[in-house]
Amino acid sequence: MSDLLIFARWGRLLAGSLTVLTLVIAGCSSGSESAVTIVDGSGASTGLRGTALTRPIDKPTLNLTDTAGQPFDLRSRTAGKVTLLFFGYTHCPDVCPTTMADIAAALEAVPTSVRSQVATVFVSTDPERDTGEVLAQWLGQFDPSFIGVRGTLAQVRAQADALGIPLEEPVRQANGTYTVTHGTQVIAFTKDDKARVLYLAGTQVADYAHDLSILVNTGKTM
């Protein structure tokens, strides 16, 4: 398996080592069944099925380029939307395509009013092979609204590191294929440009759909 679910750096963001172990097992086997609490501007509590972070993550600007080669500022391009951010690559044989397919299916399952408030951004971890054209075509197979972003490997690694997402340089195997080791978590930023929940590999479509309907109505989290 070329994509490894690595949580060493996320341990400090999750609620305790025992909880980390439980969430990793749940995420790998059936998607997380854990519930977290998110509080909107009115103070009402609502249960989410994603994995809670003990400290919020600020939405980065990224400062990479989109598939058309234009400068991409994540904050400005996704302002006012729930943003799902994922690092992966188009030649990935397993986790990347299944994650994109699951998010696309979740967007089909929610009302149009919810779907229109969600932006999905895919950052290539294999920029040498993932040209703008390749990335746009690959993402378009899942959902035409998905945004592809790329840059040099050094630029992408710097952004991944800042978010605590593991990313290693692509390695060519003896048979000519490449292995790109990267974290497989989807980070969800709410409309206040903060992330307090993430989704592990294997999260079910129903769980994404359930949470998106809540997240689009969330103004402030705690």
Residue pairs with C-beta under 8 A, 6 or more apart in sequence:
1 94
1 95
2 92
2 93
2 94
2 179
2 180
2 181
3 88
3 92
3 94
3 95
3 96
3 180
3 181
3 182
3 184
3 201
4 166
4 181
4 182
4 184
5 24
5 27
5 28
5 95
5 183
5 184
5 185
5 200
5 201
6 166
6 181
6 183
7 14
7 20
7 24
8 166
9 164
9 165
9 166
10 20
10 164
10 183
10 185
10 198
11 17
11 20
12 55
13 53
13 54
13 55
13 57
13 164
14 20
14 23
14 51
14 52
14 53
14 54
15 52
15 54
22 34
23 32
23 34
23 51
23 200
24 200
26 32
26 33
26 34
26 200
27 51
27 200
27 201
27 202
27 203
28 200
28 201
28 202
29 202
30 202
30 204
31 49
31 199
31 200
31 202
31 203
31 204
31 207
32 49
32 50
32 51
32 199
32 200
32 203
32 207
33 49
34 49
34 51
34 52
35 47
35 48
35 49
36 47
36 48
36 50
36 51
36 52
36 196
36 197
37 45
37 46
37 47
37 48
37 52
38 45
38 46
38 48
38 190
38 196
38 197
38 214
38 215
38 218
38 221
38 222
39 45
39 46
39 220
39 221
39 222
40 46
40 217
40 218
40 219
40 220
40 221
41 219
41 220
46 214
46 218
48 197
48 210
48 211
48 214
48 215
49 203
49 207
49 210
49 211
50 188
50 197
50 198
50 199
50 203
50 207
50 211
51 197
51 198
51 199
51 200
52 196
52 197
53 195
53 196
53 197
53 198
56 194
56 195
56 196
56 221
57 163
57 164
57 187
57 189
57 194
57 195
57 196
58 193
58 194
58 195
59 74
59 75
59 78
59 83
59 189
59 193
59 194
59 195
60 74
60 75
60 159
60 162
60 163
61 73
61 74
61 75
61 76
62 72
62 73
62 74
62 123
62 149
62 159
63 71
63 72
63 73
63 155
64 72
64 123
64 149
64 150
64 151
64 155
64 156
64 159
65 71
65 72
65 132
65 149
65 150
65 151
66 72
66 132
66 147
66 148
66 149
66 150
67 132
67 133
67 135
67 136
67 139
67 148
67 149
67 150
68 132
68 136
69 132
72 147
72 149
74 83
74 85
74 121
74 149
75 193
77 119
77 147
78 119
78 121
78 189
80 117
80 191
81 117
81 118
81 119
81 191
82 117
82 118
82 119
82 188
82 189
82 190
82 191
82 212
82 215
82 216
82 218
83 118
83 119
83 120
83 121
83 188
83 189
84 103
84 118
84 119
84 120
84 121
84 186
84 187
84 188
84 189
85 121
85 123
85 163
85 186
85 187
85 188
85 189
86 96
86 99
86 100
86 120
86 121
86 122
86 123
86 185
86 186
86 187
87 122
87 123
87 125
87 156
87 160
87 165
87 167
87 182
87 183
88 95
88 96
88 99
88 100
88 122
88 123
88 124
88 125
88 182
88 184
89 96
89 124
89 125
89 126
89 129
89 130
89 180
89 182
90 96
90 124
90 126
90 129
90 130
90 134
90 135
90 138
91 126
91 129
91 130
91 178
91 180
92 180
95 184
95 201
96 184
97 142
99 184
99 186
99 201
100 120
100 122
100 139
100 142
100 143
100 146
101 142
102 203
102 204
102 205
102 208
103 120
103 142
103 143
103 186
103 208
104 142
104 143
104 146
105 205
106 205
106 206
106 208
106 209
106 212
107 115
107 118
107 120
107 143
107 145
107 212
108 115
109 205
109 206
109 209
110 209
110 212
110 213
111 213
114 212
114 213
114 216
117 216
118 212
118 216
119 145
119 147
120 143
120 145
120 146
120 147
121 146
121 147
121 149
122 135
122 139
122 146
122 147
122 148
122 149
123 149
123 150
123 156
123 159
123 160
124 130
124 135
124 148
124 149
124 150
124 156
125 153
125 156
125 160
125 167
125 170
125 180
125 182
126 170
126 178
126 180
127 150
127 151
127 152
127 153
127 156
128 153
128 170
129 178
130 138
130 148
130 150
131 150
132 148
132 150
135 148
135 150
136 148
138 148
139 146
139 147
139 148
140 146
150 156
151 159
153 169
153 170
156 167
157 167
157 169
160 166
160 167
160 182
160 183
161 167
163 187
165 182
165 183
165 185
166 181
166 182
166 183
167 181
167 182
167 183
168 180
168 181
168 182
170 178
170 179
170 180
171 178
171 179
171 180
171 181
172 178
173 179
184 200
184 201
185 198
185 199
185 200
185 201
186 198
186 199
186 203
187 195
187 198
188 195
188 197
188 198
188 199
188 211
188 215
189 195
190 196
190 215
190 218
190 219
190 221
191 216
191 218
191 219
192 219
192 220
192 221
194 221
196 221
196 222
197 211
197 215
199 207
199 208
